[in-house]
Amino acid sequence: MSNTLEAIELLEKTLKNLLSNYEFLKQENEILLQNNTQLQHQLIELKQVYINQTKEFDLLKIAKTIEGSSTNTKDTKLKINSLIREIDKCIIQLQE
């Protein structure tokens, strides 16, 4: 009978350890999910900043070229042509 009691006590102890580990891992998982969400938001914000900076850089390149710098005239002409095509598309959509 003492073997049975010892086995039950060992089983109870093991169950308590497992429940304790489960609760710890559950809390750790929640923390990691929160961190993941925060990092995803930061990544989205940084991507937006990168996009804005890239656009600003392109605009500055065009402005420098228009000022008289002859290093990027081809890029400027291509960008102006692209902008004209976009404007034409907008005009066509407005006319429909």
N, C-alpha and C positions, 0 to 999 in steps of 0.2 A: 504494500500500500504506500510505503514511503517513496518507492520509485515512481508511482503514479503522481504523487504530490510534487515530487521534484520535477517531473516532466511538465506538469501543469505550471509550476512556478517558472520554469525555464521558458515555456511557451508564452506566459504572460510577460516576462521580461523581454523576450524577443519582439512581441507585439508592441510593447511600449517603445522600444527602440525604433521599430519600423514606423510607428506613428509619429514619433519625434522627428525622425529623418524626413518623413513625408511633409510635415508642417514646415520644416526648415527649407526643404526644396521648393515647396509651394511659395513661400515668401520670397525666396531667391528668384524664382521664375517671374513673380510679379515685378520685382525690382528690375530684372533684366528686360522685361517687356516695356516698362516705363522708359528705361534708358534707350532702348531701341526706338521707341516712338520719338523721343527727344532728338535722337541722332538723325532720324529720317526728316524731321522738321528742319533741323539745321542744314541738312544736305539740300533740301528744297530751296531754302533761303540762299544758300551759297551758290546754287545753280542759277538762281535768278540774278544774283549780284554779278556772276560771271557773264551771263547773257547781256546784262545792262552795260557792263564794262566793255565787252566786245563791241557792242553797238556804238558806244561812245568812242572807242578807239577807231572804228571804221569811219565815223563821222569826222573825227579829227584828221584822219589821213586825207579824206576828201577835202576838208577845209584847207589843209596845208597845200594840197595840189592846186586848188583853185587860187590860192594866194600867189602862186607863181612858181612854186617848187615843181620842177619838171621830172622828178624821180618817179612819181606814181601817176603820170597822166593817163596811161593805159587803164589802170585800175579805176581812175575817176570816170573816164569815158564809159567804161563798162557799167559802173554803178549808176551813172546818170541814165544810160540806156535802160537799165533794169528798172529804175524808178519811173521812167517814162512809160514803159510797158505796164507797170502796175497801175499807173494813173489811167492809162487807156482802158485797162480792164475795169477799173472802177467806173469810168464814164459809161462804158457799155452796159454795165450792170444797172446804173442809174437810169439809163434810157429805156430799159426793158420794163 
